[in-house]
């Protein structure tokens, strides 16, 4: 009876607080209380406008962080949000390299923050932890506390569909950047200074490319004996070997799943005879010393280090954009090499399965006592101009505002635009639609240059089909995870072995049998079903 009386009293007090707040704020405020009914946690929350709350609230967020970035608490962007909202974020920044392991440990031990920012939850994570209640459904919060995102979903139901799980719930918030850049993650660059030194033209065919790389090596073109004719990020999300291999007819530039589509049929690129032919061909390049001897362990950071050695060492490299690897000053020695004709005289360019959209930007956990305030806080990032600043950097650092449009400021001396962006822009749950460019914001000069290059050199030869952004069921995701994890490990190991040591011709049949033993055919059936259903529902 005492507990019932106390609960009734708390309800009366809460109701009176709500009534008072509503009178003061013209029905624009309500009380937000913790799930356990703790009256001390009750806060007045403004449904629109700022500040979000009258009395400061502290929330705990976990987020990965690039090594070049400062702690998020020191970023001026978040300081601006705190001053605007009266909501302070206590950040637990985890180094990007170890984030997934530590994120999984936090989830496994139930040591949860209020939210994960830049969450990097896989579809399997979203289904698993959403159905278990570890992360909470967000659709009601969006409807009531997130006017910016709600308005966006009403205008763009396709974006709402991206984050809607097969069970109908929304467990995570979207990210989008509609610039048409993500479909082509590779560009090939070559040292024009060295070509001129040797009297060679920029290659236009695969054979000419081979001859130029061999000339770099044979002529010790940097005079130091340290020339690396060609390097890339082995199986990287960008700057990878996909288009080199793809010249033989199986263009695969999404090196984490190897799904390609030909005439509506889903195929696994690393099980095709074109891949066998390609890997045998480039093994000969490796034997000739034309490919980085450390290629199997190359990642983005190692490639950047090799591009910025005291003496120039890279004859050619593959990356998203050149200056990130060799720096702005040294980039003057390099040129973009347009797509090469293969040995049949054809140009074949792949198209990634990466989407301009993602559904893993932000999740709220069951530990959160103030989900309404959290929803209002994150909705700030779906204001178009705030989204731009989160994505590329703040006004005053990256932009100035002129006549309502954000205009790029010069990049500080001694850094590249990519490096500077890492230091000032946290990314996160943001949406920048294509109609924002030219009206709300100028496209970054480097992005505009890259888009112009892609439209001129790459898009005309790019394959038309790729695998869409399918949200699989929990059952299918469970099976995909079981099979795909083993496939990735085995195929990456074999690719490195065949590239460096050879043997693909002798081992090919056994390799295909092993793929089927792991479950490749079952995986392809799931992929095909998902592809067919997506096409049916989106025609």
N, C-alpha and C positions, 0 to 999 in steps of 0.2 A: 504494500500500500504506500509506504514511504517513497519507494522508487517511482510509483505511478504519479504520486503527488508532485515529486520533484520534476519529473518529465513534463507534467502539465504546466507547472510553473515556468519551466524553461521555454515551452512553446508560447506561453502568453507573453513572456518577456521578449522573445524573438519577434513575435507578431507585432508588438508595440514598437520595437526598433524599426521594423520594416515600414510600418505605417508612418512613423516620424520621418524616416529617411525619404520616403516617397513624397511626403508633403513638402520637404525641403528642396527636393530635386525634380519636382514636376514629373513624377512617375518614371524618372530616368535612373533610379537607384534601387538596388535590392540587396538583401543580406545574403551572404554566402557563408555557409557553415560547414564544418568538417563532417565527414560521413558518420563519425561516431557520436555526433550530437554535442560535442564539447562546446559549451557556450563561450568559452574564452577564445575560441577560434573564429567567432562570428565577425565578419568584416562587411562594411558597406561597400558595394561594388557598383560603379557607374556603368550602365549598359551601353552608353555611348559617350564619346568625348573623353577628356583627360583632366585630372589623373584618373586612373582606373579605380584606385582606392584612396580614401582620405588618409588612413593610417598606413604607414609603410608595411609591406608584406615581403617576406623573404622566401624564395623558392630555391630548390636545389636541382641543378641540371647537370647531366653528364654529356660530354661531347668529345669526339676526336679532335685533334689539333695537329696541323702541319708543323714540323720542326721549325720552320721559318716564322711562324705566327707567334705573337705574344699571347700571354694568358688572356682569355676572353674578358676577364674582369678589367683588364687594362685597355681594351679597345674603346676608342671614343664612340663608336657606334652604339655599344651597349650602355655606355654612360649616358648617352642621349636618351635612349629608351627608358632608363631608370628615372631620369629627371622628368620625363614626360608622363610616365605611368605611375610612379611612386611604388614600383615593384622592383625589388633588388633580387638579382640572381646570384646565388652562390655556385660558382662553376667548379666542376671536377673535370678538368681537361686531361684527356688521356692521349698519349702519343699515337699517331695514326697507325704506325706499324703494329702496335700491340693492342689496338682498340678492340678488335673482335674477340680476342681471348678474354680480355678483362670485362668486356660487356657481358659475355656469356657467363662469366664467373659471378657477376653481380646478380644476374637473373637466376642462376642456379642456387645461390645462397639466400635469395630473397632480400638482398641488401640493395634496396631500390631507391633511386632518386625520385623527385617529383616528376621528372620528364627526361627523355633522351632527345637531345638536339643534334641535328645531322645524324639521325639515329642509326642509319645503316642496318636496319632490320631487313632480313631477306623475306620473301613472301612466306616461306616456311615459318620464320619467326613470327610474322604478323598473325598467321593463322593459329599457330600453336599457343602463343602467349595471349592472343586475343580470346580464343575459346576457353583458355584456362582462367581468364580474368586477371592475369598479371598486368596487361595493359588494357585500358578501358575503351569502350566504344565512344566515338566522338560526335556522332551525327546530331544528337540532341544539343550538345554544347555548341556545335556549329550553327544550328538553327537559332539558338537564343543568344549566344554570346560572341559570335564571330560575324559581324555584319559584312566585313570586307570579303571574307571567303564565301559567305552565303551568296552575296551578289555575284561573285565570280562563277560559282557553280550554276546559278540561274542563267547566266549568259553563256556558259560553256559546260553543258552537261557532260561532254566528253571528258573533261577534267575530273568531274565527280565520279565518272565511271572508272577512271584510272585507279582511284583509291578505294572503291567499293569492293569488299571481299565477296567471294562466292556465297557466304552466308548472309549477305545483305548489310553487314555492319561496315562502318568506317573506323579502322583502328589506327590510322596514321594520316598524316597530312601531306599534300602534294608539293612537288617542286616542278617548275617548268621554265625553260629558256628557249623560246621559239626563234632561233637564229639560223636553223638549217645547217649547222656545223657538225653535229655529232655523228651524222651518217658516214663521214669520211675522216677517220682518226689518224690517217697517215699521210705525210708528205715526204718526198725524197729530196735530199739536198746533196750537192756535190761541190767540191772545192774548185771554184772557177780559176783561182789564182794558180793552182797547180796544173789545171788543164792548159791554161795559157802558157805556162812555163814549159810544158811538154809539146806545145803546138797541137793540142787536141780540141775538138769541138765538144760541146755538151752532148752526151749520148742521147740517141733517140730510140735505140733498140737494145734489147737485152744483151746481145752479143757485143755491141759497142760499149755498154756499161761494164761488162766483164773486162774488156780490153783496157779501158781507162783505169779501173781498179788495179789491174795487173801492172800497168805502167807506173802508177803511184808507188807500188811496192818495189818493182824491179829497179827503179831509178832513184830509190832512197830520196824521195822528192823533198823531204824537209831537211835533209842533210844530217839527221840525228840518228837514223836507224830505228826510229820509233813509230813509223807510219802504221796506222791501222786503216786499211783501205775502206772497210765497211763495218758499221756497227748499228745495233738497234736494241730496243727493249724486248728481250725474249719473252714471248707470250704476254706482253704488256697490253693494257687496255687501249693505249695509243702507241704510235711509233713502233709497231710490231712487224713481224715478217709476213703478215697475211697477204699483202699484195704481191710480194715476191713469189710466194707459193701460188697465189691465185693466177699468175700469168700462164699457168699450165691448165687452167680451165675450172678450178674449184676455188673461187675467191672467198676467202674466209678471213674477215678482219675483226670478228668478235671472238677473240681467242679464249674466252672463258666457257663457251658452250658449244662452239663449232657447228651450230645449226645453220644450214643454208637452205634456200628454197629454189627449186628449179621447176618451172611449169606447174606450180601448185603442190609439188611433192617435197616433203621435208627430207633432207639428207644430212648425214654426218660427214663433214668434209674430210676428216682424217681417216675415213674408211674408203675413200674413192681412189681409183687408179691414177687420177690426175695428181693426187697428193703423193703417191708413191713415186711417180715420175719426177715431180718437183724436188722432193727431198733428196733423191739420188743425184739430181743435177747440181744442187747447191752443196752437196757433200764434196764435189770436185772443187768448187770454189774454196771450201774450207781447207782442203788438202793443199791448194795452191797458196794458202796464206792470205786470201783475200777477205776473209771474214774474221772478225775479232776472236782471238783464241779463247777469250773468257765469255763467249756469247751465251752459254747456257746459264750463267749466273748474272747476266746483265739485267739491271733494272734502271728506272728513270734517273735515280740519283747518281749511280755509277756512270751512266752515259753523260750526264751533265758534267761530272768531274773530268771525264776524258775529253770533253769538248772545251774545257777551260784550262788545260795544262799550259805550262809556261811556253812551250813550243807547240805549234799546231801539229796534231797527230791524226785527226780524222780526215780521211779522204772523202767519205760520204757517210751520211747517217739518215735515219728515218725518225721523224718526230712529228708532233702536232704543229709546231712552228719553230723555225730555225733559231732565233735569238735565245730561246730558253736553254738550248744546248751549248752554244758557243759564245753567247754574249752579243750585245749590240755591235760593239766595235769589230770583233772578229767576223761577224756575219757579213761584213763587206767583202770577204774573200769567198763567200759561198753564194750559190744561186739555187733557186728551186728548179728541180729537174722534172719536167712534165712527164706524165705516164709513158712508159716504154712500150714499144711494140714487142710482142713475144716472138719466139722463133717461127711462128706461123704468120707473122705480120699483123697480128691482131692486138688491140689494146683491151684489156679486161680489168675492170676496177670493181672491187667488192663494195658491199654496203652493210654497215654494221646492223646488228639487232639492238644496239643501244638506242634508247628512246630519249627524246627531248624532255620526257616526263619521268618522274619517279614517284614512288609512294612511300618512301621511307625517311622522310625529312624530320618528322617529329612525332613522338608518342608520349602519352601521359600514363603513368603507372597507377596501380591501385593504392600505392603509398601516399599519393597526393591528397592532402586534406583541403585543398583549395582549387579543384579542377576548373571552376568557373573563372576564377581570376587568371589561372594559367591560360585558359582559352582566350580571354580578352587580351592577355599579354601577347600571345603568339599571333593574334589577328592583326596586330600592328604591322607585322611583316608582310601582310597581304594588301596593305595600302600600296598602290603602284609605285610611288616615289620611294617609299621606305624599302620596298622589295629591291629596287634598283640599287640602293645604297648598301643593303645587306649583301647583295650579290657581287658588286664591284667596288664599293667603298663609299665613304661619307662625303656629303657636301663640305667643302672646305679643304678636303684632302685629295679627293679624286675628281670631284666635280665643283663647278660653280653654277649657280642658277641664273638663267637669263630668259626673261619673258616666259617663265613657267616651265622651261626645259632645262634638264641637267646637261651641261656641256663639259667635256673632258678638260681637265687641267693637264699641263705637261707632267710627265713621269719624272720624279726626282732623279738627278744625276747619279750614276753609279749603280743603278738597278734596272731591271727589265720590268715591263708592265705586268708580266705574270708573277714575278717575285713580289712586287709592290702590292698587288692585289691580295696575295696571301697574308700580308702583314696588316692590312686594314679592313678586309672584308671577311666576315665569318661564314658567308653562305647561309644555308639553312632552308627553312620552309618558306620559299618565295616563288612567285609566279610572274614572269615577264613575258607578256604576249607579243606577238609580232607587230601589232599595231602600236606598241609603245615606242618603237624605234622611229626616230624622226619627229615624233610628237612630244613625248615625255623625256626622251634621252637620246643622245647621239650614240651610235654604235661605237664601241672601242675602235680606234684606228687599226689595231692589229687584227681585230675580228673582221672589220670591213675588208681589210687587205686579204685575209684568208678566204673569206666568202667570195671575193672577186676571183681569186685564184682557183677555187674549187669550181666555180661556175664556168670559168674559161677552160680549164684543163681536165678536170676530173668528172664532173657530173655528166657530160655528154657520153662518157664511156662506162658509166656505172651501171651495174646490173639493176633491174627494176624491182626484183623481189627480195624481201628479207623477212625474218621471222618477227611477227608483231609482239606487242607488250601484253602477253596473256597472263591473267591471274588464275592460276590453276587451283583446283580443289585441294583440300587437305590431304585426301587420299592420294591424288596424283603427285602432289608435292613431296609426300613421304617417299614414294617410289622413285621420283626423280632424284631426290637427295641421295638415296641409297646407291643408285646406279651411277649418277653423274660424278659423284665424288671419286669413285674408283676409276672411272674413265679418264677424268682429268689427270689424275696422278700417273696412271699408266701411259697415256698418250704423250704427256709432256716428257716423261722419262725416255720414251722411245724416240720422240722427235729429236731430243738432244743427242741421244746415242747415234742415231742414223745420220744426223747432220755432221757430227764430228768424227765418228768412227766408221760410218758406212754400214752396209749389211742389209739395207731395206729389201733388196731383191730376194735374198735368201730367206729372210725372216717374215716376209709379207703374209704368206698363207697362215702361218702360226699366229701372227698378230691379229688377223681378222677373226680367227677362231676364238682367241682370247677376248676380243671385244664382244663377241656374241655370248661367251660364257659370263662376262660381267653383266650383260643385260642390254646390249645396244638395241636389239630389235624391239624389245619391249619398250624401251625409252622412245624410239622413233614412233611407235604406235601412239604413245601418249602425246608426243609433240604434234603428230599429224592430227589427232583428235582435237587438240587445243587450237591448232591453226584453222581447221575447218569450222569449228564453232565460232571462233573470232570473226572469220570472214563472213559467216552467215549472219552474225549479229551486228556487223558494222557495214553492211552493204546498203 
